[in-house]
C-alpha cells in the first residue's frame, strides 16, 4: 500500500515541475547516459583485450625461441633475419619468405603449443608477428598489427 502512495507522490511532484526544471532533468539524464557509455566503451575494451593478447603472444614467442636457443647452445633451426620478417603459421601451406619457427614450437611445447595468430591477420600463412635479430645480436619479436598506435615489441 505504501508503494502506491509513494508512486502517487512522485507523479504529483513531476506534474508540478516547471518546463525549465523538466528540461534540466532531461539534460542531466542524457549527460549521465553519455558519460556511462563513454566509460564503458565496448569497442575500446575489445581493442585493449586484443592488444593485451598480442603482448602475451609476443612474450611467449620470444620466450620459446630464446629457450630453444639456450637449450641448443645458441643454435636455432632457422636463420633469424636482420630485418623484421613475418612468422609463418603452424601448418601453413607455404612458409616462403617467412620465418618458420615450427621446430621451436615442437620442442618448446611447455611454452607454446602452436604459433599464435593475430586476430587481425587475414593471410592463412602469416601469424601476424615479426621476428628479427638486431645489430647487437638481440632477438626481437613485434606485433605490427597492434591497434590504436600501440607499439608492441620485445627483445632478449
N, C-alpha and C positions, 0 to 999 in steps of 0.2 A: 504494500500500500504506500509506503513512504517513497518508493521508487517512482510511482506515478505522480506524486506530489512534487517531487524533485524535477521531473520532466516538465510539468506544467509551469513551475517557477522559471526554468531555463527558457521555455518558449516565451514567456511573458517578458523576460529581460531582453531577449533577442528582438522581439517586436518593438520594444521601447527604445532601441538604439537608433541614433540618427544615421542618415545616409553616410556621413563622413566617417563615423565610427565603424560602420559596416565595411566601407571601402578599406579603411586602415586594417581591420581584422583580416579581410581577404588578402590584402597585400602581404601581411605578416605570414599568413599561412602559405602563400605561394613562395615567399622567400625561404621559409623553413623547408619546404619540399625541395626547392632548388639546391639549398645547401646540403640536404640529405643525399640527393642524387650525386652531387659533386664529391662528397666524402666517400660514398660507396663506390662509385665509378667502376662498374664491372669490366669495362674494356681495359682500364689501367691495371686492374688486378690481374686479368688474364695476361697482359703484356709482362707484368712483373713476374708472374709464375713461369712464363716461357723463358725469360732471361735467367731466372733462378735455375731452371733446368739446364740451360746452356752452360752456366757457371759450373754446375755439378758435373756435366759431361766433359768439359774441358779439363777439370781436375782429374777425373777418372781416366781419361785417355792419356794424359801426361803421366800419371802415376803408373799405369800399366806399361807404357813404353819405357819409362825410367827403371821400373822394377825388372823388366825383362833385360834391359841393358846391364843392370847391376848383376843379375844372375848369370849373364853370359860374358862376364868380364869386359863389358863395354861394347860388345858386338851386337848389331841388330841384323835381322834377316832382310832388311831393305835399306837402301841409302836414303838419308833424310836430306832433301834439297835445301839449298841456301835461300830460296825464295818461297814464300808461303804457297803451299800446294794442297789442294783438297784431298781429304782422306776418302778412300773407297769404302762403300757399304759392305757389310757382311753379305756374302752370297750374291754379289753384284754380277751382272752378265759380262761386264768389261771393266777392268781397272786401268786401262790405258791412259797415261797422262796423270794418273792419280797415285797416291801413296797407299799401298796395300798393307795394313797392319794386322791382317787376319792371323798370322802366325803368332804375333804377340798376344792377341786375344785368346788364341787356343791355349797358350802356355799360362797366361795370367788370368785364368777363369775366376780366381778369387776376387779380382778387381773388376773385371768386365766379362760378361758372358757373350756379348757381341758389340760391334761398333755402334755407339749411339748415333741416332739420326736426328738432325734438327727438324723441328716440326714445320718449318718454312721451306725446306728443301724439296723441290719437285722432281729433280733428276733421279731416276731409280738407281743410278750407280754411285752417286755422291752422297756422303754422310752429312755434309754441311759444315764440317770443321776442317781447319787447315793445320798443317804441321810444317815446321821448318827448323833448320839449325842456324843460329845466328853466328856472326863472325867470331864471337868469343867462345863458341862451342856449346852454347846452351840450347837445349831443345825447347821449342816454343809451340804451343797449341793455342789457336784462336777460334772464336766463333764469329765469323764475318757477317752472319745474318742476324746478329743481335738487334733488337728493336729500340726505338726511342734514343738513338745515337749512343747507346751504351757500348763501351769498349770492353770486350771480354777476352782476355789474353792471360796466359800464364806461362812461365818458363822455369826450367830446372837445369 
